[in-house]
Amino acid sequence: QLLDYSGVWRYRELILPAPENYVVSRPEGNTGLYPVGIENCGAGRAGHRQIGLYAGLERLFLKHEGENPSGSFKDRGMTVGVTMAHLLGAKAVACASTGNTSASLASYAAQAGMRGIVFLPAGNVVAGKLAQSLAYGAEVVQIKGDFDDAMELVEQVCNELGIYLLNSLNPFRVEGQKAIGFEILQQLDWQAPDWLVLPAGNLGNTSAIGKAFRQAYQLSLINHMPRIASIQAAGANPFYLSFTQNFARRESVRAHTVASAIKIGNPVSYTRARRVIEESDGIVEQVSDDEILAAKAIIDRAGIGCEPASAATLAGIRKLVARGVIKHDEQVVGVLTGNLLKDSSTGIPPVNDVVVEATMDAVRSLLSK
Ligand code: F0G
């Protein structure tokens, strides 16, 4: 059956039992779970082992959601969100975005033959992501302001103009993103890891993966809830600030970080994500831009690669291991949320501009240096 090829619709009984002919799917999911720990990386993977050494963990896996069709985990939620829009007869869908949600929305709206409208903070979306939205034919509205301004505006626009909103405020987006959690558990033969670590911006993914684990636990598919660690960029850390006060206050900040995907100061899924951290005995950590770029270099050089925001995962794992919060022998799954190709400007070495003659001599002397 066609739907069984999708790493989202395969779990449709736990997500949305939609009639098959309404489903808008590329298909998505079925992404790699890379064993990269010092012990579990296996022979012949000296490169991947560097990641385990950097993290300080024996058993570490990286789940690469950048391997989804539009290059980020957003496709998992978008297939369900756009399917719901289709079921409801919506003609137009919209979102605010730092670039990945918009690329995904543009792709699925195009597939469904709907109008896709994306609200982007002008000058704050990297070229590759903007190009995807344009190429897939979305209407791009650039806002003078940051993501948080765009988010506030798109809610008003959707209410007033009757457009279907597809940010993670939309519960069906969250339902789809739960499939990341289910797929990880299935790849681990339903043996829950000790920790699940992921980057956190608008907090939809923290909410979604936490909900998946809660459901899997309630259904006795796993015998314990993994602890969830949400990692924020230090310059975009409202959730971290709230966490350090035992969630006594909801914070917001003016966001600044090199990881443009998570440059968010007032996350919309705060309440759901807070519940996930509390009930999973989880933690929120922050990492600096330098720590993010150092971790990205490790993931890139290992031949896996990811966009900057995703590297917050490894930076956070390393920090939590160093702090003794995550123990060396615990099993950890880190989520890489976006593809290396999404952002080819940040944290990538400059091209060597030496051009040599097309002769054996020239190459020999170049490579022997
Ligand atoms: N990593 C990447 C690559 C992202 O694009 C995002 C969010 C996150 C992590 C954070 O996930 O918001 O669920 O906490 N990107 C959104 C966007 C905001 O518009 O593409 P979150």
Residues whose N, C-alpha, C, O or C-beta is under 5 A from the ligand:
A	BS01	F0G	A96 S97 T98 G99 N100 T101 S102 P199 A200 G201 N202 L203 G204 N205 T206 A261 I262 A309 S310 T337 G338
